[in-house]
Amino acid sequence: MTLLLSAWTIGLILALLALGVYISYRVFKFADITADGSITFGAAVAASMLTRGVNPVTASVAAFLAGCVAGLCTGILHTRFKINQLLSGILVMTALYSINLHVMGSSNVPLLSVTTITTYAQSLGRWLTGHDSATLLGWPVSARDVGSLILVFAIVLVITLIAWLFFNTNLGSAMRASGDNEQMIRALGVSVENMIVLGLCIANGLVAFAGALLAQYQGFADVQMGIGMIVWGLASVIIGRALIGTDSVGAALIGTIIGSVLFRLIIALALRWGLNPNDLKLVTAIFVFGALVLPMLMQKVKRHAAAS
């Protein structure tokens, strides 16, 4: 049960990463790999502030703002300097590696002895259960795990609601229209470039916020923790799309969250059943490859069958 609670919690934390990838990949059709650097940037900023005694909430918000700055840089490189989408992300991601080392002061920063969001979660769990441990469906679980799951779920729920409300405003609708029909939105006098920059700011802010929460939950920030995270986000978006099967904003956001949690559960079970942790990134990449290619192959088969 502890394994499942941990998988659900990490899945929900990384759902924020997936929401950021959804904004860049699905809304703007922007292949932004800045996420691999942004999630570590958020963890680095939060960890650096936490070790200096800063309030965990303040540190997490600062991580979000740091991610926004990373997204801003990627957006400016692409829209103002006309650098290719992929290259813009590569440049910022590469720069962030050195920046993260400077921010943390080392390649790894432990957080076990400082006050973090998890400290609040443990207090919440103790308040709910009355003890340091409890029984859930006949299995013993710690108050920390219960409190962490509830607190992270509440955070993700609030952020998802805010995102849904935002995308239904005039500004949010303009952002979505910029990705769907660039010519139309330009004809209405909206700057597509500004929409892209704003979207990348929000997307990478969410990714960095996820990094801050992940570092606090795991008890450390590591300079390598962002490797392959963009693929995780893509997998979550693809799974969510397959499960929901609709383009409405609310359903897409919920589907992305479900996709992240489900994908984390699948990975956790695979590791439990003997998957070599060294193969985790490879399996994830193969899964995303299959999810991207399979629909095209199925369409070709259907067209071939209809033609014959």
N, C-alpha and C positions, 0 to 999 in steps of 0.2 A: 504493500500500500504506500509505503514511503517513496518507492520508485515511481508510482503513478502520480502521487501528489507533486513530486519534483518535476516530472515530465509535463504535467498540466501547467505548473507555475512557469517553467522556462518557456513552454509553448506560448503562454499568454504574454510573457515579456517580449519574446521574439515576434509576437503578432504586431507589436508596434513597429518593428523593423519591416515586417511584411506590409504594413499600411504605408510606410514610406516608399517601399518599392512599388506598391500599387499606384501611388501618385505619379511617380516618375515613369514607370513602365507602361501602365495601362492608360492613365489619363493623358500623358504627354507623348507617349511612344518614344520616350527618351531612355536610351541604354546607358544609365548612370551607374557606374561602378564605384562612385565615390563612397557608397555605403560601406564597403570593406574598410575604409579608413575612418569614416564618420562614427561607426559604432565603437571603435577603439578610442577615438577622440573624445566621445562622450564619457566613456569609462575612465579615461585618463584625467579629464577635467574634474569629474566627480571625485575620483580617488585622491587626487592632489588636494582638493579642498577639504575632503573629509578628514584626511590625516592632519590637517591644520585646525581641526575643531569646528569647521563650518557645519551648520545645520544641514541634515541630509536632504530636506526639501529644497533648500536654497542651492545646494550642490547639484541636485538633479535638474533644476530649472536652468542653472548655468550651463549644464551639459547640453540641454536642448538648444540654448542660444548659440553655443559653440558649434553645434551641428548646423544651425542655420547659416552661420558664417561660412562653413565649408561648402554648403550648397550654393551660397551666394557666389563664392569664387568660381565654382564649376559653371554656374549660369552665366556669369560675366565673361568667362573665357569663351563660352560657346556663342553667346548672343552679341557681344561687343567686339570680340577679336576674331569671330567667325572660325573658331577652332572646332574640328569634328567632335561630335558628342562623346564618342568613346575616348578620344585623346584628352578631352577636357577632364573627364573623370579620372583617367590614368594619371594625369599631371597632378591633380589635387590629391588623389589617393597616395601617390608617391611622396609628395611633400608632407602629408600628414604623418607618415611613418616617422620622419625625423622630428616633427613637431611633437608627436606623442611621447617620444623618448625624452625630449626636453621638459615637457609638462610633468611627466611622472618622475623624472630624475633617475630612472632605472628601467629595466625591461619588465619588471614585475613589482606591483605594490600590494602588499597584504592589507586587508581591511578587517581582520578578525578582532582586533583590539580597539576598534573605534565604533562610534555610534553611527548606524546606518538605517536605511529604511527597514531592513530585516529586524533591527532592534525594536522598532515600533510594531512590526508584525508579530514578533514574539510576545510582546506585551498584550497585543490584541488577542492572540491565541490563548494566553493564560487567562485573560478576562472572560473569554467565551467558554473555555473548558474548565476553568477553576484550578487547573493543575499544569505541570510542565509536559504532561502527556495525556492522551485520550485514546478512546477506542472508536474506530470508524469501520463499520461493517464487519466487526469482529477482529479487526487488525489494529495493533497499537501504532499510534502516530504521535509525533511530537507537536507541542503547541506552536512551535516555530513554523513547521510545515503547514499547519492549518491556517495560522494567521497570515503567512506569506501568500498562500493561494487566495484567500479572501481579499487581502489588501491589493494584490496585483490585479485580481479580477475587477475590483472596484475602479482602479486607475484606468485599466483598459476600457472599461465600460464608459467612463466619463469622457475619455479622449475620443472614443468612437462616436459618442453622441455629439460632441463638439464638431468632429469632422463632418458628420452627416448634416448638422445644421449649417456649417460653413459652406458645404458644397451645394446647398439649396439657396444660398444668398445670391445676389447679383454678381458679386465678385467670384464666388465659387462656380457659378454657372458659366461665367466668362472664361475661367480657367479650363473647365471641361470642354467648352466649345473650341478653345484654342487648340486642344489636342484632337478634336473630332473634325473640325472644318476650319482650317487656318484662313482660307480665303474669305469665307463669310465673316469671320470675326474681325478681320482686318477692314472689311468693307463697312463694318459698324463703328470703326474708329478706335478699336481696342488694340493696344500694343501687345502683340503675341510675345515679343521678347520679354517684356515686363512680366507677363503671366508665367512664362517658363522660369524666369529667375525666382519669382515668388514661390512657384510650385516646388522647385528644387530646394529652396530654403526650408519650406515646411517639411518636405520629405526627409531631408537629411537631419533636420531637427528631431523628428520622430525617431530616426535611426539612432542618433546620438543619445536620446533619452532612453531608448531601449538598452544601449550600452551601459549607461549609468545604473539602471536598475539591475542589469545582469551582473555587473561587477559587485554591487552591494549584496545581491542574493548569493553569489558564489563565494564571496569573501576575498576577492582579489581582482586586480586589473592587470592584464597582460598585453604587451605590445603586439602579440601574435593572435589575439582573440578574434580579430575581424576577418581572418583569412577565410574566403569562401562563403561569407555571410550573404552576399548578393545572390548566390545560387539558392541558399535557404529561402530568401525572400521570394524569389521567382517560383520555387516549388510550392510555397504556401499560396501564392496568388493563383497558380495554375490549378492546384487542388480545389481551392475555393471556387474558382470559375466552373470547374467540372461539377462540383456539388450543387451550386446554386443555379447555374445555367441562365442567368439573366444579367442585363446590363444596368439595372437600376442601382443608384448609388448606395442606398441602404443595404440592399442584398449583397452587393459586391463587398462592402466593408465587413459585413458579418461573415460572408464566405471566406474572406481572407483570414480572419481571425480563426475560424473553424479549421481552415486549411493548415495554419501554423500549429495549432494544438494537435491536430490529427497527425501531422507529419512528425512532430516531436514524439508522440506516443509510438508511432511506427518505429522510429529510430531507437527509442528506449527499449522496446520489446525486442528489436533485432539485436541490440547489444546484450540484452539479457539472455537471448538464445544462442549467443556465441559469436556474433559478428565481431571481427577484429576492429578495434577502434581506429587503427591505422587506415582501414578501408572506408571509413565513414564518408569522407569528402568525395571519394571515387564513386561510392554508391549513390550519393546525393546527385552528383553530376550526371550519372547514367540515368537516374530517375527523371531528372528535368529534361534530358535529351529525349527520352522516350515519350514524355508527356507533350513535348513540342512537336515531335515527328509523327506520332501515332495518329492524331487527328487528320493530318495531311494525307497519310497513307490510306486511312479509311475513306476520305473523300475521293481519292483516286480509284479505289476499289468500287465505290458506289457509282462513279461516273462510267467506269468500264462496264459494270454490270448493266447500267441503264442503256449504254450504247449498243450492247450486244443483245 
